[in-house]
Amino acid sequence: MRRLLKLSLQKPEMAASLLLLLLVIFFQARSNMVFLSYDNLRGMLGYLPEVGLVAVGVTLLMICGEFDLSVGSVFALMPMTMAVMMVAGWGFWPATGLGLLVCAFIGFLNGWITIKFAIPSFITTLGMLFMARSLTVVISGGFPPRLNMDLIPEHLFVSYVGPGDLFRASFLWFVGISILISLLLSKTNFGNWVRATGGYLPAAEALGIPANKVKIACFMICSVLAGLAGLFQVLRLGSPLPSIGEGLELQAVAAAVIGGTALAGGIGSIIGGIIGAVLIRVIDNGMVMSQVDSNWFKFAVGALTILAVVGNSWLRKRGRAMKVETEK
């Protein structure tokens, strides 16, 4: 039992899990027991996939030792590309495919430029953030194109499903993709390469790991997931707006850090990034339900990020210091 506790304390997502539990209890009490009601849960779960998918991609990339600050702009560019092409006469699936290819190309550019010119990914993706956002506004023509929802299979993406229509179909996409990425990270050679590349690049290269290809692949996965998340939001809202996703990149990084992902790379888990995204949604929704001034939201996310990092460090040290009797 003591050995199990020692291992649990050293898990990177442990602090975030404890914070999530405490916040749920706190907001449930502050909201007069309304926070965990069916209607409120339905609302939170409906929006979670849009933030969660971005957090999953950013978490994977951060474990690989890189950052992507352009995900908020890609979040808007992908559905705008899809909408513009549909207005031009394309079908939904070809337009969506083109939008995802644009995302993959942006991810490739981010990775290639970062590696080719040996510059920090922070700088590369900061530049791409402005470029992709500007491109989104330009191709929109200044006005959001009108989507013909009759041509879009909403039931596959945003219609309510499950027991009591508790979830949107996007939630099932989110769960499936998260499981797939988690298995990719934990059960395949590619996942080992990601952790090795993020943990200590020279050693990974010395072992023959194709670190550059691994990084580019992670950049591309991150961008595609951001674009898919943007598609979910646009289909939920029924209109592509050039401004959607602004500030989302910082929330995604915060979610990854809250979930225990190391800024230096090599340490983290997909479930940790998801827990971080859930925490941010819980804070956002809980403050509204508790009638707290919404201007405190960013303050709360920032404080939570610092608290989670400090808590993870403390729990990890306690876990390492815990003595476990060896069996004779």
Secondary structure, 3 states (H helix, E strand, C coil): CHHHHHHHHCCCCHHHHHHHHHHHHHHHHHCCCCCCCHHHHHHHHHHHHHHHHHHHHHHHHHHCCCCCCCHHHHHHHHHHHHHHHHHCCCCHHHHHHHHHHHHHHHHHHHHHHHHHCCCCHHHHHHHHHHHHHHHHHHHHCCCCCCCCHHHCCHHHCCCEECHHHCEEHHHHHHHHHHHHHHHHHHHCHHHHHHHHHHHCHHHHHHCCCCHHHHHHHHHHHHHHHHHHHHHHHHHHHCCCCCCCCCCHHHHHHHHHHHCCCCCCCCCCCHHHHHHHHHHHHHHHHHHHHCCCCHHHHHHHHHHHHHHHHHHHHHHHHHHHHCCCCCCC
